[in-house]
Amino acid sequence: MSALIKALRDKRSAWVALEHPEFAGLRVLVERPPEADFGGLRLRGGAELAGRWVWGWEGFTEEVFMGKGIGSSDALQFDQEAWAALVADQSDWIKVIVQRLWDMVGEHIQRKAADQKN
């Protein structure tokens, strides 16, 4: 990913903390979808949205995926496919992430409306 694209994605992203009974400090980097995708957002399910618009994580290890003591406790690099598979089975995380996505979209729309008034 080029530095320019990363900077653009960083600008429209926010970290979201995730609760887990065995692992503290889990969080994901959620990207606000670009305006071109706003129209189709309501047509997608929560798991699809949560899988698609997360592009980073902190605190994730094999143990988070496989269970305490089953996998390595070393930090994993973000993997989009692995994330989508994991989050599809985590309804509490889906709710938190999708709510943040909608909040980010609303904030963006409000900012643009305020800018147009000025």
Phi, psi and omega per residue, in radians:
M1 nan 2.315 -3.129
S2 -1.227 2.773 3.129
A3 -1.080 -0.623 -3.136
L4 -1.170 -0.786 3.108
I5 -1.116 -0.757 3.119
K6 -1.054 -0.747 3.126
A7 -1.088 -0.708 3.111
L8 -1.115 -0.795 3.131
R9 -1.140 -0.702 3.100
D10 -1.035 -0.690 -3.103
K11 -1.079 -0.586 -3.113
R12 -1.903 0.524 -3.123
S13 -2.152 2.760 3.092
A14 -2.589 2.572 3.077
W15 -1.420 2.435 3.127
V16 -2.211 2.163 3.111
A17 -1.352 2.480 3.130
L18 -2.111 2.368 3.116
E19 -1.498 2.444 3.049
H20 -2.586 2.365 -3.082
P21 -1.132 -0.414 -3.085
E22 -1.950 -0.285 -3.026
F23 -2.261 2.131 3.110
A24 -1.640 2.766 3.008
G25 1.399 0.298 3.099
L26 -1.401 2.326 3.029
R27 -2.669 2.706 -3.122
V28 -2.222 2.669 3.122
L29 -1.695 1.956 -3.077
V30 -1.774 2.268 3.125
E31 -1.773 2.288 3.013
R32 -1.177 2.258 3.118
P33 -1.062 2.615 3.070
P34 -1.203 2.781 -3.107
E35 -0.947 -0.593 -3.125
A36 -1.059 -0.378 -3.135
D37 -1.733 -0.048 -3.077
F38 -1.016 -0.751 -3.069
G39 -1.047 -0.590 -3.094
G40 -1.598 -0.043 -3.056
L41 -1.096 -0.706 -3.098
R42 -1.233 -0.289 -3.139
L43 -1.451 -0.196 -3.080
R44 -1.743 2.604 3.085
G45 -1.356 2.848 -3.105
G46 -1.040 -0.724 -3.136
A47 -1.121 -0.668 3.118
E48 -1.148 -0.760 3.117
L49 -1.109 -0.810 -3.127
A50 -1.141 -0.583 3.107
G51 -1.291 -0.627 -3.041
R52 -1.400 -0.710 -2.962
W53 -1.723 0.237 2.982
V54 -1.781 2.310 -3.104
W55 -2.342 0.300 3.060
G56 -2.929 2.820 3.093
W57 -2.635 2.845 3.011
E58 -2.397 2.454 3.078
G59 1.558 0.022 -3.086
F60 -1.549 2.345 3.133
T61 -2.354 3.044 3.038
E62 -1.052 -0.578 3.136
E63 -1.072 -0.632 3.110
V64 -1.073 -0.676 -3.140
F65 -1.331 -0.747 -2.939
M66 -1.793 -0.403 -3.101
G67 2.093 2.645 -3.107
K68 -0.968 2.239 3.090
G69 1.414 -0.069 -3.108
I70 -1.637 -0.698 -3.129
G71 -1.967 -3.071 3.109
S72 -1.246 2.620 3.068
S73 -1.699 0.167 3.095
D74 -1.332 2.517 3.131
A75 -1.072 2.431 3.094
L76 -1.743 2.528 2.961
Q77 -1.276 2.584 -3.116
F78 -1.062 2.404 3.113
D79 -2.374 1.962 -3.061
Q80 -1.008 -0.783 -3.112
E81 -1.146 -0.748 3.117
A82 -1.137 -0.713 3.112
W83 -1.064 -0.838 -3.113
A84 -1.044 -0.677 3.117
A85 -1.185 -0.707 -3.137
L86 -1.197 -0.869 -3.036
V87 -1.183 -0.452 3.136
A88 -1.042 -0.346 -3.118
D89 -1.916 0.291 -3.063
Q90 -2.225 1.358 -3.034
S91 -1.051 -0.593 3.113
D92 -1.132 -0.706 3.106
W93 -1.173 -0.711 3.139
I94 -1.002 -0.805 -3.130
K95 -1.032 -0.824 -3.109
V96 -1.107 -0.789 -3.092
I97 -1.189 -0.798 -3.125
V98 -1.133 -0.675 3.084
Q99 -1.062 -0.749 3.128
R100 -1.143 -0.683 3.077
L101 -1.004 -0.855 -3.141
W102 -1.108 -0.686 3.086
D103 -1.054 -0.763 -3.129
M104 -1.129 -0.707 3.103
V105 -1.103 -0.815 3.126
G106 -1.063 -0.759 3.109
E107 -1.072 -0.707 3.135
H108 -1.118 -0.795 3.141
I109 -1.093 -0.747 3.120
Q110 -1.117 -0.724 3.101
R111 -1.074 -0.770 -3.139
K112 -1.134 -0.708 3.116
A113 -1.112 -0.738 3.121
A114 -1.136 -0.696 3.119
D115 -1.124 -0.641 -3.131
Q116 -1.226 -0.488 3.114
K117 -1.277 -0.489 -3.096
N118 -1.422 nan nan
